[in-house]
Amino acid sequence: QVQPVESGGGSVHAGGSLRLSCTAPGLSSMRCAVLWYRQNDGKRREWVASRTSGGGTDYADSVRDRFTVSEDKGNDTVYLQVTSLKPEDTGMYSCNVCNFWGQGTQVTVSS
C-alpha cells in the first residue's frame, strides 16, 4: 500500500510562488503516474498536472506555463512548483500515486 504525503502549501499573495512536494517510499521505482489535483470548497476535484508513467509531464490548460512538475528520484519525491499564483488557484492540493491519495496541502492565494 502506498501512502503519499504532501507538503509545502501555505498562504501567499497573488503573483507568489510555492513548491509542493509529494513523497512516498519507493515512488521513484513505481511504474505509475503521479497526479496532482486540487479542490476548492464547493467545487469538484480538478486535475492540475501529472508526472506520467513514462517520466514525462502534462498540465491542465489553466496552469500550463505557471506550474512545473519535477522529480527527485533520490528522495522519492515529485514536486509541483506553482508560480504566478492567482486567487482562483486556492484549494487543497493532493497527489495520487498508483491510485492512493495523500491528505493534501492547502494553498491559499489572496488578491
C-alpha positions in Angstrom: 0.0 0.0 0.0 1.2 3.5 -0.9 0.8 6.4 1.5 1.8 9.6 -0.3 2.5 12.7 1.9 2.1 16.2 0.5 3.7 19.3 2.0 4.7 22.8 1.0 1.4 24.6 1.0 0.8 28.0 2.5 -0.7 31.4 2.2 0.7 33.8 -0.4 -0.3 37.0 -2.2 -1.3 36.9 -5.9 1.8 36.5 -8.0 3.6 34.5 -5.4 5.1 31.0 -5.6 5.2 27.8 -3.7 6.8 24.4 -4.1 4.6 21.5 -3.2 6.0 18.1 -2.5 4.6 14.6 -2.9 6.6 11.9 -1.2 6.1 8.2 -0.9 8.6 5.4 -0.1 9.6 3.7 -3.3 7.9 6.3 -5.5 10.9 6.6 -7.9 10.7 2.9 -8.7 6.9 2.7 -9.2 5.6 2.3 -12.8 2.6 4.6 -12.4 1.7 8.2 -12.9 1.8 10.8 -10.1 -1.2 13.0 -10.5 -1.7 16.4 -8.8 -5.3 17.5 -8.1 -6.8 20.5 -6.3 -10.2 21.0 -4.8 -11.7 24.3 -3.6 -14.7 24.5 -1.2 -17.9 23.7 -3.1 -16.1 22.6 -6.3 -15.3 19.2 -7.7 -11.7 17.9 -7.6 -9.8 19.3 -10.6 -6.8 17.6 -12.2 -3.8 20.0 -12.4 -0.7 18.2 -13.6 1.0 14.9 -13.9 4.3 13.2 -13.9 3.4 10.5 -16.4 4.3 6.8 -16.0 6.8 7.3 -18.8 8.5 10.1 -16.9 7.0 13.0 -18.9 4.8 15.8 -17.7 1.4 17.0 -18.5 -0.6 20.1 -17.4 -4.1 21.4 -17.4 -4.5 24.4 -19.7 -5.4 26.7 -16.7 -1.9 26.1 -15.2 0.3 25.5 -18.2 3.3 27.8 -18.2 2.8 28.6 -14.5 3.2 25.2 -12.8 6.1 22.8 -13.3 6.4 19.2 -12.3 9.8 17.8 -11.4 11.1 14.7 -9.7 13.9 14.0 -7.2 14.3 10.2 -7.5 16.9 10.1 -4.7 14.3 11.3 -2.3 11.2 9.6 -3.8 9.6 12.9 -4.3 7.6 14.6 -7.0 7.4 18.4 -6.8 4.8 20.8 -8.1 6.3 24.3 -8.5 3.5 26.8 -8.6 4.2 30.3 -9.7 2.4 33.4 -10.7 -0.4 32.3 -8.4 -3.9 33.7 -8.7 -6.7 33.7 -6.2 -8.5 31.0 -8.3 -5.6 28.7 -7.6 -6.7 28.5 -4.0 -7.5 25.0 -2.9 -6.4 21.7 -1.3 -3.7 20.2 -3.4 -3.4 16.4 -3.3 -1.3 13.9 -5.1 -2.4 10.5 -6.3 0.2 7.7 -6.6 -0.8 4.4 -8.0 -4.5 5.2 -7.1 -3.6 6.1 -3.5 -4.3 9.6 -2.2 -2.4 11.7 0.2 -4.0 14.0 2.8 -3.4 17.2 0.8 -1.7 20.5 1.4 -3.6 23.8 1.4 -2.7 26.6 -0.9 -4.4 30.0 -0.2 -3.8 32.9 -2.6 -5.1 36.4 -1.6 -5.6 39.2 -4.0 
